[in-house]
Amino acid sequence: MTDSDTLRMLEDAARGFAAFDAARVRTWRDNPPGFDRGKWREMAEQGWLGILVGEDDGGLGLDLDAATAVARVLGYNAMPEPYVASGILVTKLLASCPPSTGRDGLLAETIAGERIATVAHLDSNGELAFGTSGVIARKSGEGYTLTGEFRFVPTPDADVVIAPVVIDLAKAGEAANLCQAELLQIDLAGAGIEVEREGTADGGVLGWIRLNNAAVPADCVLATGDFWPQFEAALDAAVMGNGAELIGIMDRELELTLDFLKTRKQFGKSIGSFQVLQHRTVDLWMHRQIAEHAFTASLKVMMAPDVPVAARQQAASSAKARVGRTALDLGNDCIQLHGAIGFTDEYDLALYVNRAIAIAPFGGNAADHLKRYGDLKQRNQETA
């Protein structure tokens, strides 16, 4: 757990850096890559991309509460930069891989903001692709050729994609023997790689990556064998970062709504003085508080020393199930309380509501994690 003084300094630095700029946010909508690479390098200079990376690897060596504190501030200011997807998930995953020339170089470049990496692991239906229908790799000389596709890839304009693939070890004339898994780094500028961009509600994009005999050198291997536990741990950390960003968004949506209710007048009175609207805003505040308490409780579990894998997984899913649902519901209610102006793109509330819609499915939506939590709970009770 990060000490309180360090957390306070991180939050203060993030607030000073990420001041809300509606014009900048709107400028990058529908404008590849959807965020400012210069701003990304500035975030790297702050050390934020290395928060979860050990000092031996050039990071800050802090805990998950530090990363989520930054994510929350970025959410509050509707920053379009992919901090959770490329600054938490990628760096934590790389840090968990065994040291190698390829891993060390990519991790250093990622922490420094010199290259942007993203993670791909879902198939075209949004199902977990690892080990089933994702990308198949076959030996080709000193490297591999890759065939298949990944969809719903955050940061499709990244330089590198990190993806789990299945290695086909069958020899010519033999049946396929899909028994070896590897985690690869793939240069998205390589031949045989097509990236289709699919728009999101906030003007950003997700990627649909198709690989057609794409050649990848042998030194692209980041991990071999049973690396899935480390992959899931990194994904759970990113899910918590996503939850923190959603909480930041909710905070600002509530502020905008309360300000509107205080200034909008009807029948000679501010509409915030009407009891029925006061009751509705109190309900929204209560749901937001419950979501934050669920998130905080889960965060403590995940940062506990030697936390069991099952407990970590349940904690992450518990937080996302609550925060993900509350964020979408609260955004809808804030629009209703604003009336017609809540639907207009020119009003800043739209930036936050659409941002929440766009990022809420990251790492699995609320329904996915509610199911995962239930499955884990039942499984753990059966094996207890």
N, C-alpha and C positions, 0 to 999 in steps of 0.2 A: 504494500500500500504506500502511495506517495505521501510524503509529509505535507502538512497543511500549508506551510510557507511556500513550498515549491508549487503546489496547486494554485495558490493565490497569485503567484507571479505569472504562471502560465495563463491563467484566466485574464489577468490584467493586460498581458502582452497581446493576447488574442483579441480582446475588445478594442485595443488601440489599433491593431492591424486591420481588423475586419469590419471597420465601420460601414454601415449599410449605404450602398450606392445603387439606387434603383436604375439609374441610367446605364451604369456598367453592366448590371445583371441583364437588362433588356438588350443591350448591345450584343451580348454573346448568345442570345437565343437564336436558334436556327442558323448559327454561324460557326461552322467547324473550327476548332474542335469542341466548341461549347463552353470553353473557359480560357483563361489567360495564362499561357505558359510562363510569362514573365512573373505574374503573381504566384504561380506555383513555385518558381525558383526562390522567390522571397519567402515563401512558407518553409522551404527547405533551409534557408539561411537562419530561420528562427529555431531550427532543430526539430520541428514537429514531425517530419517524416521519419525520424529515427527514435521516436519516443519509446517504442516497444522493442528496440534493438539494443542489445547489450553494448557496453562501452568498448569491449574488445573488438567489436565489429564496427565501431565508429558511431554508435548511437548514444542516446541519453540513458538507456537502461532503467526507464521508469515503468510504472505499472499501468494497468488498464484504466484506472481512474484519471490519469493524466491525459491519455489519448481521448477519452470521452469528454473531458472538460473542454478541450479544444473543439471537438466536434459539435458540442452544444452551442458554443459561441458562433461557430460558422453557420449552424442552422438558424440561429436567431437573426443573422444578417443575410440569410438567403444566398450565401456564397455558392457559385456554381462549380467551383473547383472540386475534383473527386477525392476529397481527403480520406473518406472512409474506404472507398474501393481501392485506391492506389497508395494511400498513405498509412493505412492500418492493415488491411488484408494482405497486400503484397509484401510489405516489409516484415510483418510477423511471420508470414509463410517462408520467405527467403531466409530469415534468421534461424528458422527451425531446420533448414536443410543442412546436410553435412558440408563442411568447408570444401571448396574446390575453386579452381581458377574462374570458371564460369559463374558460379554462385557468388563468390567474393566480389568479382568485378561488377556484376549487375546490382548487387546490394549496395555497394559504395556509390554507384552512379544514381541509383534510385534515391538514396538518402540525401544526396547532394542536389537532387532535382534536375540532373543532367539528362536523364532518360526517364520516361514514364512507362510503367508496366501496368498490366491489368491481368485479371484472372478469368479464365473461361472453364466452366465445368458443367454447363447445362446443355441438353440436346435441343433439337428444334421444337420440341413440345414443352420445354421448360422443366423436364424431368432430369434427375441426377444422371449425368451421362457416364460417370466413372465406372468402368468395367462392364458396361452394357452396350449402348448404341452410340457412343460419342465418336472419338477419332481413333482409327486403327493405324499403327505405325509398323512398317516392314523394313527390315534391314536392307540397305542399299549401299554397297561399298563400305565406306568408313562412317556412314551416317544412316539416316532413315528417310523414307518417303511416307508422308502422312495423307490419309484419305478420311473424309468425314466432315462433320460440321458441329460447331458450337453456336448457341444462340443466347440472347439476352446478356451479352457481354458488356459490362460497364466500361467506359472510356475506350470506345472503338478506335479513336485516333491516337491511342498510345503507341509507343515505339515497339514494345515487346508484349507478347501474351504468354502467361504462365499457365500451362494446361496439363492435367493428368491424361495420359493416353494408355491404350492397351497395345502391347507389343505382340505381333503375330510371329511366333517362333517356328511355325511350320516350314518345312523344306518343300522344295518343288515336288508336286505330286502327292503330298500328304494333306490330310485334313487340317483345318485351322486349329491351332493350339493356343488359345488366348489365355496364357497363364502368367504373364509377367507385366507388371505395371511400371511406368516411369513418369516422372514429372519433368516436363520439358519447358525450356524457354524458346519461343518461336518469334523470329523477327517478322513483324507484320508487313515489312516492305519486300519480303522474299517472293520468288516466283511461285506460281500455283496457289496463291492465297488471295481470296476475294473477300472483301469486307463490305457488307451491305449495312447501311445505317438506317435504323428505325427510330422515328421520332417519339419523344415522350411528352407528357402533358406540359412540362415546364420549358419546352423548347430545346431540351437536350436530346441526346441520342443514346441508343443501345446498339450493340453490334451483332450481326449475324455473320459469323466467320465460316467460310467454306474452304476446305483444303482439298485440292485435286492433285495428288501426287506431288505435294510440296516437299522440296528437299530441305532437310535439316541436318546439320553436321553433328558428329558424335559428341562434341564437347558442349552440346546444348542440354545435356542431361543434368538435372538438378538433384534428383533423388530417385532411387530404385527400390522396388519391393514394397514393404508395408509402411508407406508414408502417409496413409490416409488418416491416422489419428492426429498427426501434426496438421494436416490440411483442415480437418474439422475444427481443431482448436483455433486455428487462424480465422476460420469462417465464423466461429462463435464470438471471437473478439470483435470482428467487423460488424456482426449483428448488434452487439452492444454499442458500438460507435454509431451505427445507424439509428438505434433507439435514442441516443443522446442528441443526435441531430434533429430528430423528430420532436423531442421535448423542447429544444430551442425554437423550432418553428411554432409550436403551440404557444410558447410564452409570448412571442411577438404577435401572433394572431389574437390572443386575448387582449393584449395591450391596445392594438388597433381597434378592436371591438369596443372596449370600455371607453376609449377616447371618443369614438363616434357616438356612443350613447349619451355621453356628457354634452356633446356639442349640437347634435341634431335635435331640433325643436319641433314639437307638434302641439297644437292647442295652447301655444304660449309657454310650454314647459319643455325642458329637455326630456327626451323619451326615456332616458335612464332613470327618471324619477317614477316611472310607472312600475308598479309592484310586480306585474307579471313578467316584465323584462328583467327586473332585478332577480327574480327567482330563477329564470333561465340562465343568467350569467353566473349565478352562484352554483348551479348544477354543472356548468362547464368547468368552473374553477375546481370543483370537487373531483370531477373525473380526471382532470389534469393532475391534481395532487395524488390521486390514487395511482395513476400511471407512473408518476415520478417515484413514489414509494416502492412500487413493484420493481422498478428499474434499480433503485438504490439497493434494495435487498438482494437482488440478483447479482449486482456488481460486487457486493461484499462476499457472496459465496464464491464467485469466480476468482477473486483475488486471495482467497484463503489459502494458506500454505498446504501443499499436497492435497488439493481438492480432488476427490475422485472424478473420473471422467464423466460418469453418469450424472453426478451432481452438477458439474459444470454445464453439461448439455441441457439439463432440465432448467437451470437458472437462466441460460440464454434464451431458451424458448419461452419461458414464463414471462420474461421482460418483453420480448418482441410481440407475443400474443396480446399483451395488454396495451403496450405503447402503440403498436401498429394500428390496432382498431380504434383506439381513442383519438389518435392523430387525424384519421380520416373523418370520424364522426364530428370532432370538434371543428374542423375546417368547414364542413357542411353547415353546422349550426351558426358559425360566425358569419357565413354568407347570408343566411336567413335573417339574422339580427341586423345586418346592414341594409336589408331591402335591395332595391334595384342596383344601387351603387356597388354592392358586393359582387355583382356579376361582371362588372366592367374590367377590361384588361388594364386600363389606365390607373386603376386604384391599386395601391401596393399590396392589399390583402391577396389579390390574385396571384402574385408572385409566390407567396407562402403556401397558399392552398395547392397550387399546381406543383410546387416543389415537393410537398408532402405526398401527393398522388404519385409523382414520378419515382420517389425513392422508397416508398413504403414496401414495395415487393422485394427489395434487395435482400438477398440471403434467405428468401422465403417470406411470404406475407403472414398476416396475423393468423389466418386459418391454417396455413401450413404448420406454424409453430404451435398452435393449440393442439393439433393432431399429434405432432411430434412429442409434445409434453405429455399428452395422455398415454401415448405408446411407451414412452420411457418410464413413466410412473408405473404402469401396469407391469412392464418387464422387470423393473427393479423390485417390485413387491413379490413377484413370482420367484425371483432368485434370492430374496433376502433370507 
